[in-house]
Amino acid sequence: MSSISKPSWAQTWGRVQAGFRHAFATAPETVALSVEDQALLDRIAEAVVQRGMAAPAMVFLESLAPMNFVGSQALHVLAPLLEVVLDAKTLDQAARLLERRDTIDRLVALIEAKSKAPTSSPSLSAHPPAHAPKGTSAQ
């Protein structure tokens, strides 16, 4: 009869360490987004900038960035209720994007770039005021 040897303490500890490394591993951030994912982020960033909410949105996103995975899971849970307002494909895509750690950083960068881009509408600073307030001179 052959005896089955017990694993040593070092072997057991090595397996536990390998398990923890695997459990807390994240996907590399170098994986490119698909065209549809990039288009969704562009639409969100454009909507935020058009409403003049770039600064508050960037602060909000940066403060909640560590919780993006929890947000993705909340979207999965609330999907039946949210499908009344949004289509299921967009909800699923947004939840999948939030599961990635780099999505929030990409969205903040897009919002920042779109808010700094020159707009096609004439700016107020391009035209001097017709009359200056008291004590100042019109330039």
Secondary structure as the mmCIF struct_conf table of DSSP 4:
data_model
#
loop_
_struct_conf.conf_type_id
_struct_conf.id
_struct_conf.beg_label_comp_id
_struct_conf.beg_label_asym_id
_struct_conf.beg_label_seq_id
_struct_conf.end_label_comp_id
_struct_conf.end_label_asym_id
_struct_conf.end_label_seq_id
HELX_LH_PP_P HELX_LH_PP_P1 SER A 2 SER A 8
HELX_RH_AL_P HELX_RH_AL_P1 TRP A 9 ALA A 23
TURN_TY1_P TURN_TY1_P1 PHE A 24 PHE A 24
TURN_TY1_P TURN_TY1_P2 GLU A 29 THR A 30
BEND BEND1 VAL A 31 VAL A 31
HELX_LH_PP_P HELX_LH_PP_P2 ALA A 32 SER A 34
HELX_RH_AL_P HELX_RH_AL_P2 VAL A 35 GLN A 50
TURN_TY1_P TURN_TY1_P3 ARG A 51 GLY A 52
HELX_RH_AL_P HELX_RH_AL_P3 ALA A 54 LEU A 64
HELX_RH_3T_P HELX_RH_3T_P1 ALA A 65 MET A 67
HELX_RH_AL_P HELX_RH_AL_P4 ASN A 68 LEU A 82
TURN_TY1_P TURN_TY1_P4 GLU A 83 VAL A 85
BEND BEND2 LEU A 86 LEU A 86
HELX_RH_AL_P HELX_RH_AL_P5 ALA A 88 LEU A 98
TURN_TY1_P TURN_TY1_P5 GLU A 99 GLU A 99
BEND BEND3 ARG A 100 ARG A 100
TURN_TY1_P TURN_TY1_P6 ARG A 101 ASP A 102
HELX_RH_AL_P HELX_RH_AL_P6 THR A 103 LYS A 116
BEND BEND4 ALA A 117 ALA A 117
HELX_LH_PP_P HELX_LH_PP_P3 PRO A 118 THR A 119
BEND BEND5 SER A 120 SER A 121
HELX_LH_PP_P HELX_LH_PP_P4 PRO A 122 SER A 123
HELX_RH_3T_P HELX_RH_3T_P2 LEU A 124 ALA A 126
BEND BEND6 HIS A 127 HIS A 127
BEND BEND7 ALA A 130 HIS A 131
HELX_LH_PP_P HELX_LH_PP_P5 ALA A 132 PRO A 133
TURN_TY1_P TURN_TY1_P7 LYS A 134 GLY A 135
#
